[in-house]
Amino acid sequence: MAILNRIQQRSLPGRILLLFFYVILSFGAVWMVYPFLLMVSGSVKSEVDSRQMDIIPSYLFDETALFRKFSQERYGKVDLATAMTRARDEKGDRYYSFGDMATPQMPSDREMKDWQSFLEAVRHKWPAHYLSMGHAYGHRSVTEIGFKFSHAIREAFPNVSAQETVAPIVPEEWNNRYYQLPQGPYAGVYRDLRGSISPRYFYPISIEGTYAVKTIGISYGTDASAVERLNREWSTDYRSTLDVRLSPTLPENAAERASWSDFVRNYLSSRFISLDEIRLPGYRTFLEEKYTNIASLNKVYGTRFDSWAGVPFPSGAASASAFADADLYIRSLSDLSGVTIHSPDFEWREALRADYADIGRLNDAWESQYSDFDEILMPTLAHDYLLMKQNKAAIISDFLTRNYRFAWGQIVSNGHGLKNTTIFCLLNVVTALIVNPLAAYALSRFQPGWGQGALFVLMATMAFPGEVTQIPSFLLLRDLNMLNTFAALVIPAAANGYSIFLLKGFFDSLPSELYEAATIDGCGELRTFFSITMPLSAPILAVIALGAFTAAYGSFMFALLVCQDESMWTLMVYIYQMQQDYNAPIVFAALVIAAIPTLVVFILCQNVIMKGIVIPVEK
């Protein structure tokens, strides 16, 4: 029956009322869809933009937002100012968050061309520790290289679980003396991956930037008074502690020498240090006192030295033990004369000196105003921005799909979640389509005197949430030794009060003449039930089946309670576990994937479902 007749619908008040209804319904539809769209948007984000509440991720159309995501993935937790050669904002202050970064001011085309030519020339000459592999580390997230590493582990070790393949990658902080390459069973996979990926994933280490941030910034501070004190003690004119230059050898100024020595002794890895010939005898004596004989040293280092006189200060591909001993020796020195620091920063400047000879020629070519070659920093940030623009389509495509690819891999490979959920849903649907119709058929067909009371009890169960019965059900299933079985999942929900009530009302509406004719033809009750009642009840049974499917598919709390064995976890339990291990975007991606089956079922069965809703009302 219509709310308004045709004449009323054509009147102004009627049209206003209809418009009001449409507005309310449209608002309700948007209100229901909006959270889902936020989840879809969040599923293609990362740490730097996961808190932004936008339906369309800003990095799709905003290069600044894309650069922030790119930089966050490239450097991970490495200090921004250290990794990006003392990157600073417009006010000259260092960045403390990737979310605050702005796109860099690009240098001249000639400068970028010189930088790219320099990288091409030295990339194969530099030792491995001059270049750090980016796009590898993510806190509770999966980066591009991290995803490749996980996939490579799965190929190399097909029998390991999906959880074990997600081996964390520690940022390659070669400048830190405590950093070591990954060890253990996956070390070979890591080395192979590192040697096979594109050069664009690597960035040069800035030892000078490390010095400015890790030593000067900590010992002096970063405010204006700190710069004044530093300039007064060092007899310099720096505008910021981030402008501090690192001397390759021990400085003459006493205050600068103290900071330099502290950095070399306590932080800098000996990978970036060399010793003058005059210092080598002391280093060899240090080793001889520690190992006693050359055979012991060769066993630890994996070398074949004939005598102590042939042992050099470690460099290049020396063992981790050799560098560790070198670190200890450097730390033991009271006088660091004869110690020289090597860094990509210095090699960049030396290459420019060789190419231009005079700073004036460089300024003319670069359209710059440097007063000395030592003022020139590596244009790492600008080069990152250029790399991002050159590979923009591939980067965006990876951001849009990676969380989904990883979540799907975890769902498919992690334990038996998908299989358990499929079996649970099938058993729950079949059980619901047998137990509930049989109970409703008995109440409708035989009309027992206690039927109304039983129906009232069944309806009363709807007044209590399912959580009320979970503990009693758990205790009962435990006493029956049924925990961690499909029976524990299916049996407690086999009979549903609302389903029985709905089915009884539908069965009551079926013509009694059908049953009388069946009885005359000699049909038994089971034959009558399966041959007459069930086929005529297809629409309402579809509603019951859909309810049983969605209840089983979305079951989490009860499934976790009665099936605590990981081998019996359902899909929702696995997704909950992912929430403990990974950040929100990955969990959102898993939830979107998990929502697809219910969406497909509704789309394919919507006509039958609507009939199941309308026909009982019409009856």
C-alpha positions, 0 to 999 in steps of 0.5 A: 500500500502506497503512502501517498496516492497519485494525486497526493504525489503530484501536490507540492506538499506530497512532492516535498514529503517524497523529496524528504524521504529520498534525501533521508534514504540517500543520506543513509546509503552514503552513511553506510558506504562511507566507512567502507570507502575509507577502509578501501582508501586506507588499504592502499596507504602506508605509515606516513599517510595512514591517519589521513581520512580521505576517500581518494588517497592524496598521493594519486594526484599530489606529488608532495604526498607521493614524495613523502611516501616514497621517502618514508619507504626509501629510508625507513627509520633512518634519521632523515637528516642523516640519510638525506645529507642534512635535509632541511625545511624552508626555515632551515630546520631539520625534518623530524617526520616524513609527513612534514617533508616538502618537495625539494628545490631542484638544482640546475640541470647541469648539477643533476647531470654531474651527480648522475654521471658521478654515480654511474662512474663510481657505483661499481667501484665503491665498496658495498657499504658506501651504498645503502639499500632503501625501500627495505624497512617498515615498522609493522608494514611491508615495503617493496624490497621487504615484499620481494625478500619475503617472496624470495624466501618462500621460493628458496624455502618452500616448506616454511610458513608464511609467517616465517617468510616475513623476515624483518629487514634492518636498515642498512646503517653501514655508518653505525659500527654496530650494524651487521648484514643479516645472518642466519638461514636467510642471509644468502637470500638477502645477498642474492636479492641485494645483488639483483635489484635495480640501482635506483633502490640504493642511496649513498651513505653520508658520513658527514651528515651522520657526524652533523646529526649524531655527534654535533647535534647531540653534543651541542644542540640545534638551536641558535645558542648552540650554533653560536657556542659552536662557532665561538669554540671552533672559530667558524661561521656556520648558520646551523649545526647541520652545516658542520663539515667533517674533516677527513683527518684529526682537526687542529682546533681543540674543540673540533678535535674533541667532537671528531674523536668522539665520533670516530671512537664511539659511533663511526664504523671502521669500514669508513676508516683507514690507518697510516702505515705508522699506525699499522704495527700498533694495530697488529700488536693489538691483534697478536695480544688478542689471538696469540697466534696467527692460526687463531686469527685466520680461523676467526677471519676466514683468512690465510695470513702467514704472519702478523706482518701481513695482516692489513687494516680491514677494508672492502669485503673483510669479515665482520669479525675483522671490522669488529676488532678494528672498531675496538682498536680505534676505540682504544686509541688515545691519539687518533692521528694517522686515522683517515675517514673515507666517505662518499661526501669526500669522493663527490667533492674530489670528483668535482675538483677534478672536473672543474678545478676552479670553483668559479667554473663550477658556479658558472656551470651550475648557476650557483654561488659556492665559495669553496668545494667543501660547501657542496653537499651530495644532492641526494634529496633532489635525486630522490625526487627525480627518481620518483618522477621518472618511475612515478607510474610504477611507484603508484602501482606498487603502492596501490597493490602491494598491501593486497598482494601481501595480505592475499599471500598471508591468507592463502599461505598462512596455516589453514584459515581459508580451508577451515573457513570454507569447511565451516561455512559449508557445514553451517549452511547444510546444518542450518538447512536441515535442523531448522526446517525439521524443527519448524516442520514438526511445529507446523505440521503436528501442532503440538499443545506445547508448540506455542510455549516452545515457540515463545522460548525460541523467540526469547533467545533473540533477546540475548546476544550470542556472547551470553552463551559463549562461556556455557557453550565453551564449558560444555564443549570442553567437557565433551572433548569437542574443542578444536573440532568443526563440531565445536563450531557448528553444533552450538549454532545448528538450531536458531530460534528466529529461523525456526520461527520464520520457517514455521510461519512460512510452513503454516501458509502452505496449502493443507491440501498438498499434505492431504494429497501426499498422505493419500498417495502414501508419502511418509513424513520425510518424503513429504518434507523433502519433496513438497515442503522444502522445494516450495520453501526455496526463497525462505531457505535462501535467507536461512542459508545466507544467514548461516553463511554470513554467521560462519564466515564472520565468526571470530570471538566464538571461533577463537574461544572453542578453536584455540589451536592455530591449525583450526583458526578461521579466516577472521581469527587469522586477520585478527592475528595480522592486526597484532603483527602489521599496521592498519593498511595491511589489515584493511586490505585483508578485510577488503579481500575477506568482504569479497565472498559475501559481496559475490554471494549477495550479488548472485543471490539477491533475487532469491533473497528478496523473494525470501523477504517479500513472500513471508510478508505477503503470506 
